[in-house]
Amino acid sequence: MTEFVIERESGPAKGRYVIRRGGEEAELTWSVLSPTRIIADHTGVPDSFRGTGAGRALVERLVADARAEGFTIVPLCPFVNAQRQRHPEWADVFAV
């Protein structure tokens, strides 16, 4: 898997993780439900990123931040939910 620089952009109600490369962006967006719960609502990966592991890297960063900061994730995004199902070791941060 490729090593990525993932930036976190957040505001009071919404935020995203983003990987920039070659003028394109892969992103995972979320909405804040409460100080301890967010909804992962969308993952978008351009065709040029496909097969690089960018989507999984974004979800891994979300999981790491949830553990470090003590929030749980509602996996509304189909991609995030699929990754959750593939990784039972992440169950501690998902609210399903």
C-alpha positions in Angstrom: 0.0 0.0 0.0 1.2 3.5 -0.8 2.1 5.9 2.0 -0.2 9.0 1.9 -0.2 12.4 3.4 -3.7 12.8 4.9 -4.9 16.2 5.9 -7.8 16.8 8.3 -10.1 19.7 7.7 -12.8 20.2 10.3 -15.4 22.7 11.3 -18.1 22.7 14.0 -20.6 20.6 12.0 -18.7 18.9 9.2 -15.2 17.9 8.2 -13.1 15.7 5.9 -9.9 13.8 5.5 -8.2 14.5 2.1 -5.3 13.1 0.1 -4.0 15.4 -2.7 -2.0 14.1 -5.6 -1.5 15.4 -9.2 -4.2 18.0 -8.8 -6.8 15.5 -7.6 -8.3 14.8 -4.2 -9.5 11.6 -2.5 -11.7 12.4 0.5 -13.7 11.0 3.3 -16.3 13.4 4.7 -18.2 13.4 8.0 -20.9 15.2 9.9 -20.9 15.8 13.6 -23.8 14.3 15.6 -22.4 15.2 19.0 -19.0 15.7 20.7 -18.6 11.9 20.9 -20.3 10.7 17.7 -19.8 11.5 13.9 -21.4 10.2 10.8 -19.0 9.0 8.1 -21.1 10.0 5.1 -19.1 9.9 1.9 -15.8 8.6 0.5 -14.7 9.8 -2.9 -11.7 8.4 -4.7 -10.8 9.5 -8.3 -10.0 6.9 -10.8 -6.4 7.9 -10.8 -6.2 6.8 -7.1 -7.9 3.4 -7.6 -5.9 0.4 -6.5 -3.5 2.5 -4.4 -5.2 1.9 -1.0 -6.2 5.6 -0.7 -9.8 4.9 0.4 -8.6 2.4 3.0 -5.9 4.8 4.3 -8.6 7.5 4.8 -10.8 5.1 6.8 -7.7 3.9 8.8 -7.0 7.6 9.7 -10.6 8.1 10.8 -10.4 5.0 13.0 -7.1 6.1 14.5 -8.5 9.6 15.3 -11.7 8.1 16.8 -9.6 6.0 19.2 -7.2 8.9 20.1 -10.0 11.4 20.6 -12.8 9.1 22.0 -15.5 9.5 19.5 -17.6 6.8 17.7 -18.4 6.5 14.0 -21.8 5.9 12.4 -20.8 4.3 9.0 -23.4 5.7 6.7 -21.0 5.7 3.8 -21.1 2.3 2.0 -17.3 2.2 1.6 -16.7 2.9 5.3 -19.3 0.3 6.3 -17.7 -2.3 4.0 -14.3 -1.6 5.6 -15.8 -1.9 9.0 -17.2 -5.3 8.2 -13.7 -6.4 6.9 -12.0 -5.3 10.0 -13.7 -6.6 13.2 -10.8 -5.2 15.2 -12.2 -1.7 14.6 -15.5 -2.6 16.3 -14.7 -0.5 19.3 -15.1 2.8 17.3 -18.2 2.0 15.3 -21.8 2.6 16.4 -24.0 0.3 14.4 
